[in-house]
Amino acid sequence: MSSSDIFIGETIGTALLTLLGGGVCAALTLKSSKARGAGWLAITFGWGFAVLIAAYVSAPLSGAHLNPAVTVGIAIKDGDWSNVGTYLAGQLLGAMIGSVLMWITYYGQFRAHLTDPELGADLSQPAGPVLGIFSTGPEIRNVVQNLATEIIGTAVLVLAILTQGLQDGGKGLGVIGVLITSFVVVGIGLSLGGPTGYAINPVRDLGPRIVHAILPLPNKGGSDWGYSWIPVVGPLVGAAVAGGLYKIAFV
């Protein structure tokens, strides 16, 4: 794979991931959305299908990492760090593009929700009333627990990918591998997503958080930058744990 293929593939794939993943969060949250209040099952399966579609589309170009944690885990496994920067750049750009596209799709719903006088959002809180559509946040703020949750969830994801041998010699994900990974994401969300919303992907959280901070959303509140490092550092540590465990146990 060339550097340009990797960058384009990761940009397109991660844009699809955050468009569709953020889209299901918007659908369940925003006033005047037909899916409002559909529940946690819809969130987990929506993100699982987002992974499925994004990975299937981008796999022929970049191998469909779509996640710096996956990229780091594979680099540890293979010992090849030469394209890590290209992967990460495409992933962050794609995550931001996808979030902007999600906002455009739900533009009217965002305005109706955020200008509703009955909303009664407390804008003094670190996270604004629609930040959860863009990025993750903890139900209980405990740095150690929140960080551990993201490390554990990401380690499960990356270890599942590494042990499948999904990269197929650098040629991209196979169809069955894409499907299995999508269900792994659903399983993590159902089992481990409750405490923090299971970022398990640094750019899936950071890119949309940046977009939330930039977009002209009325009454949007804060972007919770004090928490923002946890869904970045936690998944990267989880990837390192998974990569190390793979080299110890499976090589």
N, C-alpha and C positions, 0 to 999 in steps of 0.2 A: 504494500500500500504506500502511495506517495503521501508526502506531507499535506498537499492540497486536498487529496481525497479524504484524509483523516479529518482535516479541519472542516471541510464542507459536510462530511457525513455526520460529525459530532454536532455541528451547528444545527443542521436540519433535524437530527434525531432528538436533541435535547430541547429544541423549540417545540416539537410535537409533544414531548413528554410534559413540559410545563403548561403548554396550551390545554392539553386534555386533562392533566392532573389538576391544575388550577381551575379548569372549567368545572370539574365535578364539585370542587369545594365552593365555587361561586354559585352553582346551581342549587346546592343545598342550603346556602346561607342567605342569599339576597332576597329582599322583598320583590315581589312580582315575578319570581322565578317559578315555573311549573313544578320543579323538583324540590322546592324548599322543604326542609325538614325530613328528607328521605332517610337519614340516619347513617351510622358508622359503616354498615355493610356496603352501602352505595359508595362511600369514600374509598374503602379498601379495594373493592372490585373496580371502581373507576380508575384508581391509580395503577392497578394491575393491568387493565386493558390499555392504559396509556403507555406503560412499558412495552407491552406486546406490539402495539402499532409502531411506536418510535423505534424499537429495536429491529423490527422486520424491515422498515424502510431504510434505516441507516446501515444495517449490517453489511451490505455489499460494498460500501465505500470505506467504512472505518472499523468494522467489527463490532460496532454498537456498544461501546463502553457506557456512554451517556452519564457517567458518574466518576468523578475523580477518585473515589474510593476503589472502584473497580479497576481503574487505570493503575493506581498504586499497587493494588493487590497483584495484578498481572505482572507489573514490572518487578515486584519482589519475587514472584514465582519464576519468571523467565530470566531475570538479571539484565533486562534491556530497558534502559531509561531514556533512550534517544528521542522518542516521540512524545514523552509525557507532557512537555510544555505545550505541544500542538494540540493534544487531546484536551488539556485543561482550558486552553484559550477558546476552542470551539464550544466546549461545554458551557462555559460561563456566558459567552455571547448568545448561544442558543437559548439558555434558560431565561435570559432577559427578553429576547425576542418573543418567545412563547408567552411570557407573562403580559407583554404589551398586547399581543393578539387576543389573549383571554379578556383583557380589559376592554378592548374594542368590541368584542362579541357581547359582553354584558354591560356595555356603557350605560344604557338606560336603567338597568337594574341597580348598578352602583349608585347613580344619582338619586333614584327613588329611595334607596335604602339609607343613604347617608344624609339625605335632607328630610327624612321623616321625623317630624317633631316628637313622635311617640317612641323613637328609638331610645332616647335617654342614655346615650353612651357616655361613660365617664372618660373624657379626653385627657384627664390627668394621669391615667394609667400608662405604663410603658408601651403596651400594645394597643393600637387603635382598633376600632370595631370591625374592620374588615381585613386586618393584617393576617388573620388565620387563613384567608383565601390565598394569600401569596406565600406565606412562610409558616413554619411550625412554632409552637410555643408550649411550655409545660403546663400541666394542670396543677402541679405543686412545684413551686420554685425551690429546688434543692440542687445546688450545683453538682455535688458528687453523684446523686442519683440520676439527674438529668444526663450528665456526661456518661455515666455507666450505661444507661439505657441506650444511648446512641451508639456507644462502642459495641455493646452486645448485639444489637439489631443489625448493625453493619457487618460485624464479623460473620453472622449467620448468612447474610446475603453473599458476601464475597467468597466465603468458603464453599457455599453451594455452587457458585459460578466456577471457581477454580477446580473443584472436583468433578464437574461435568466436562471439563476440557472444552468449554464453549467456543474458544477462539478458533478451533479447527485449523491449526497451523497458520493462523494469521489471515485466513480467507473469509472470516466473518462467522456470525452465528448461524448454526443450522436451524431449520424450522422447529424441530422438537426442542432444541436448546432455548430458543426464544420463548416458547410456550412454557417450559418448565420454569424459567427465570421469572416470568410473569406471575405464575402461581406462587413462587417463593415470596415475591413481593406482597401478594395478597395475604399469604400465611403470616408474614412478619407483621403486617398491619393488624390482622385480627388478634394475634397473640401478644405482640410486644409494642403495639402502637399507642396504647392508652395513655402512658405517662407523658410523652412528649409530642405525639403526632408523627413519629417515625420519619424524620428527615432522611436518614441513611444515605444521604447524598449531599455533599457540601454545596454544589452549585444549584441544586433544586431548591435550596433554602436561600442562599446568598443572592443569586441573581434576581429572583422575584422580590426579595426584601429591598434591594437597590431600586427596583422599579417602583415598588410601593412608596419609597421615599421621594422619588422624582415626580410621579404622576400627579396631575392637578385634581386630586380627589377632594371634594368638600368634606370638612369635618372628619378627615381620615385618621387623625390622632398619630401617635408615635409609631416608629418602626422597630422598637424594642432592640436597639443596638447592644444593650447590655447583655442580652441573652444570645446574640447572633453568633458569637464565637463557638458556642457549644455544638450546634449542628454542622459546624465546619471541622472543628478539631476532633470531636467524637467519632465521626465516620472515618476520618483519616487514621486515627489510632486503631479503630476496628479493622480497617483494611490491613494495617501492619500486623495486627494480631492474627488475622486469617491467613495472610501470606506466610508468616512465620510458622504457624501451625501446619500449613500445607507442606512446607519444606521439611518439617520435622516428621510428620506422620505419613505423608503420601509419596515421598520421593525415595 
